[in-house]
């Protein structure tokens, strides 16, 4: 039997009971936030005199798509939570769309930001950007945001750790492991799926976090195609976990944990356009299959009439199950091309983004009892290791039983990590 989500009623039961982290706030139903970004023209598109068929109204949050190949076909209009045209800056996109998702993890709320779109539509630029102050993407901008907030909250004791991995040819690969190209096993526990032995590194400031991002980016799979000279051949996920102790007004102590997954999905490809062959073609087939599975899940979640949610159809959807249907604030950034040559792909992306906007989910704050301290991972780190300085709350002091620099601590997730015994209600929900 499927312990994971088989139908909508089971999903709702699981969302309402999963995890021993307590509920401090009333649950609230919220939809997935959706932003659309239209990239500027490439120089070669200008030279080829390609026509612009996408119009974006930032104030009205609308995107209008015209089909110049079929003039009799009227333009199609879509409305989203955010709409960014060619002139949008990296700072504007972070401030308007991503800021609140990142802010939430500092208060014990989970968040997911994922970029979707065809190859060469600007996903990697939006998420990662370039190593220049004004051109940094959402992922590196979140680092300074997180640690600036931690500095401003000296009354809290924080611990921050990061992981970085990719899904390449249907295999999860740890991008921060000392054993390069380390494959990871996807396992299941009552609250969802997790990656066994995933490297998790404690970081003390934004610089250390950025160093881990750059390390992982050097290890990921990229290749040349006819549409993109630096085409990502995998789905990449950069994960940040923030845990902190907090004292209530009544003197009680609690621990909260927020997890932020920032996902740069590989672009959908047409082999006729990318001219991929051999290994590149096999990679494209694998990518397209996992993206198709994700599209099916998003479409099912958006339609209340559909009872079966096909999370188990791919490794990508298994891993993203908790992000899409669990206790998580979600932002989808749909990246589109502005030119007529890509009209069909742009229309497909806009339609999926419009459907995704209909997804609803229950949100809660993740809070543990007072006796639960900031997570102690493995015996190589002594029980007192997760003590955080009050004067410098983001500086984690760790006593290690073997010689490892603090920026290279590899804490492994065990199969039973974070998998507490289930209550009778949880047991009933999972058996159903």
N, C-alpha and C positions, 0 to 999 in steps of 0.2 A: 504494500500500500504506500501511497505517497505521503510522507510526513510533511512535505512542503505544501504550498498552496495548490489545491486542486480546483476550488471554486470560490466564488466571491463570498459566500456566507462563512466558509472556513477562514478565509483571509481576514474578515472582520472580527471573527472570534479570536484569532491568533493575535492580531494587532492590539486587541483590548486586554490581553492577558500576558503576552510574552515578556520575559526578562524579570529578574528580581529587582531591578532598579525601580525605585518607588515613583509615584506620581505626585509631584508637588503642586502642579497647576492642573486646572480642569483641561481635559482633552478638548481639542478644537479641530474642526474639519477645515482643511485648506486645500486648494488646488495646486498643481505643479505650476510654477511661474515659467513663462516662456518668453525668451527674447530672440529677435531675429536681427542678424547683422549682414548687411550687403557689403562685400569687399569692393575696393576700387578696381578700375580697369588695369590689367597688366599691360606693359608696354607693347608686347606683341599683339594684343587685342586691339590696341589703338592703331598700330601699323596696318593691321588687317581690316580696319574700319568696321569692326563689329558693332552692332547696334545695341544700345542700352535698353533693356526691356523691363527693368525693375525701378519703381519709384517708391521712395520711403518718406513718410510723413512722421517725423519724430514726435511732434506734439500730439498728433491724433493717434499715434501708435499703430499706424496702418502700413501695409505693404501692398502695392498694386503691381500685378504682373501682366504684361502685354505679350501677345503672340504675333510677331511681325510676319511669321510664315503663313498665318491664317488671319488676314486682316478682317474678315467677316466675323471672327470670334471676338466677342467683347472682352475687355480686361477683367481680371479676377482680383478681388480685394480681400485682404485678410487683416484681422485686428489681433494684436497680441498685448502682453503686459508691457513689453518694451520693444521699440523698433529703432534700429540704428542704421543710418545711411553711410555712404562712402566717406563722408567727412568726419565720422565719429572717431574720437580719440580713445586710446587704451584707458586713460584715466576716467573718461566719461562712462565707459562701459562698466568698469569696476565699481565706480561710485553709484551709478544708478541701478545696476542689475545684481552685482555680486556681493556688495558690501554687507547687506543684511543677512545673507546666508552664512558668511564667514563670522559675523558678529554673534550669531546664534550659538556657535560651538563654545564660545567663552561663557555662556550661561547654561551649558548642559544640554544643548539641542543638537541633534545630528543634522548634517547637511550634505547635499550632493550637488555638484555643478558638472554638467556634461555637455560637451560640444559635439554637434552632429552636422553632417553635410557631405556633399560629394567631394572627391579629391580636388585639391587646389581651390577650395572655397574659403580658406582663411581660418580653419579650426585651430591649427597649431599656433598661428600668430595670435589669435584671441586668447588661448589658454596659456601659452608659454612666452610668446613675444620674442623680443631680441634682447641681448645683453646691453641695452642702453636705457638710461633712466626713463625717458618718455615713451619707450616702446615696450616696456615690460608688460607681460600678459597677466591674466588673473592669478595664476599660481604664484609667481614671485611677488606680486603685490600683496597677496594675502599674508606673506611672512611678516612684513613690517607692520601690517595692520594688527596681527595677533600679538606681537611682542610689545607694540605701543600700548595696547589695551592692558596687557599684563603689568607693565610698568605703572600704569595709572591705578592699579588695584592692589596696593601693598597689604591690604587686610586679608588677601587670599593667598594660599599656598598652591602654586601651579607646578605641574610636570607636563612636558610636551615631548612627543616622540613622533617620528615619521617613518613611512614605508613607501617604496616606489616599485612597481612591477608592471609587466605587460602581458597581454594575451596574444601570442604569436603562433600562427598555425595551430590554433586550438590548444596550446599549451601555455600555462602560466609560468612566467620566468621572473625571478627575483633580480631586479636591477641594482640592488645595493649589496648583494651577497659578495663575500670575498671569493667564493667559488663562482666565477663568472658563468653565466648561462645556466644557473641553478634552476631546475624545474621544480615547480611547487604542486603539491597535491591538493585539490579542492575537496574539502570534507564538509560534513553536515553536522549540525548540532540543533537543539530545539529552537533556537532563535534564528536559524538560517544557515548559510554556508560561510566557510572561512578557509583561508589558505594555511595549511600546516607548514610550520618552520619558516614562515615569512619573517625576514629581517625587520626589526623595529629598532630605530636608533634614537636615543635621547638627544635632544638639541637644546642649547641654552640661549640662543639668540637667532635673529633673522639671518645673519651671515652663515652660521652653521647649517641652517635649514636650506639656504640657497646652495651651499656646497654639495649637499646630498642630491638636490635636484640636478645640478650640473653633472655629477657623477653618474646618475642614472641615465641622463640624456645621452651621455657618451656610450653607454652600453646598449641602448635600444636599437631596434632594427629599422633602418631607413634605406631607401634605394632610389635610383633615378627612374622616372617614367616620362612619357611624352608630355604629360600634363603637369608634372611637378618634379623638379630636379632633386628635391629632398623629401620624397614621399614616405610618410610613416607607413610601415608594413605591419603595424600591430595596434591594438587598443592599449593605451597607457593610463594607469591610475596612480596618482600621487595622493597618499592618505596621511592625514594629520589627526592625532588623538590628543586632546587637551583634558587633563584631569586636575581638579582642585578641591581643597578643603575650604569649607565656609562655615562661619558661626552665625547662627540665627539670632534674632533679637531676644529670644528666650534663653540664650546661652547654649542651645543644642548645636552639635556638630553634624555636618553632613558632607558627603563627597559627591561631586557631580562629574560627569564625563560627557564630552562632546566629540564626535568623530566627523571629520570632513573628508569626503572623497571627491577629488577633482579628476574628471575622466576626459581624456582626449581620445575620442573614438576615431579610428581610421576612417578615411573617406570611402564612400561607395564608388566603385569603379566600373566603367564600361571598357572592356578589353579593346574594342574598336577605336576608342579615343586614347587610351593610355599606351597602346601598342605593346602591352606587356606580353612576355613569352617565357616559356620554361618555368623557372622557379618563381619569377615575378607573377606569372599567370596563376600558378598554384596558390600563392599568397593571396591574390585578389579573390579567388574563389572562396577561400576560407574566410576572408574578411566579409565578403558579401553574404555568405551564409549566416554568420553571426549577426550581422546588421539586420538581415531579414527576420531572424528570430526576435531581435529587439523591437523591430517595427510591429511584429505580431503581438508582443506583450503590451506595448504601449496602446495599440488599437483596442485590445481586449479590456485593458484597465479603463479606457475612456468610454466604453460602451456598457452601461448597466445591464443590458439585456444578455450580455455574454457571461456565462457562468464559469467557464473553464479559463484560467489564466495560465498560459503555457510557459511558465518560468523554467521548466526542466528541459526545454528544447535545445539549449546551448549552454556552454560554460559561462559565456558572457551574461546571459539572463539569470542564471543561477546566482552568480556573484552579485548582480545588481538588484536582486529580489528585495532585499531589505531596504535599499535606497529608494526603490520605486513604489513599494507597497507597504513599507513599514513606518517606523516612527522617525521620519526624515523630512526636512525642508528641502525641496528640489528646485533647481533652476536648469532649464534646458536652453542652450544657446544654439539656435539653428543658423548655420552659416550658408549664405547663398552667393552664387555668381550673378553678376548683373547683365551678362551678354546673351544675345539671342541663341548662340550656339548651344548654350546650356539650359534652354527654356524648359525642357522636359524634366531634367533633374531638379531644377529650381522649383517647379510646380510640385513635384513629389515631396520635396523637403518642406515646403510651406503647408501642404495638406497634412503631413504627419505632425508638424508643429501645432497646427490648429487642433488636431485631435488630442494631442498630448495635453493641451490646455484644459481639457475636460476632466482630467484625472483628479480625484479627491483622495485625501489620506488623513489619518488621525495623527496629530502631533502632540508629544509630551516632553517634559523635561526629564532627563535621566538623572536620578538621584538615589544614592545608596544610604543605608543607616550610618549612624555616627561611628560605630565600631569598625566600619570598613574604611581602610586607609587608601591613599593613592596606590594603585595596583602594584603588587609585588610580583615580579614575573618569574624568574628562575632562581635556583639556589646560588647561582654564581654571583648574584647581587644580594647582599645581606639584607635582613628585614629592615634595617635602619636606612637602607640606601635611598629610599624615596623621600628623604627629608628635604624640604625646600626652604631656602632662606627667606625670612620675612623682610629683611632689608633689601634684598634683591630677589624677588619672588620667582623670577624666571631662571635663576641660576640653580641647577639641580646638583647637589653634592652627593656623590655616589662612592661607596666603598666597594671595590671589586675584588673578588677572590683570585682573579688572575689578571695579568697585565694587559689591559686594553685601554687606549685613549678614550675619553668620554664620548667623543664624536663617532666612535666605532663600536659601541656596545651593541651586541647582537642578542636581542631578547626574543626567544622563540615562543610561538603560540603552541600550546599543547592541545591535544584533541579535546580535553575536557575543560580547557581554559574558558572562563565565562560561560560555562554550561551548567548552571545550578539545577538541583532537582526541581521537578515541575509540581505545581499545585494540582489539585484534583481538577480544577477548571481547565488548566493548561493541558493536562493529560487527556481530558475529554475532547478538547478542541483538536489536538493532534491526531487522536484516534479517528475522529470524524474525517 
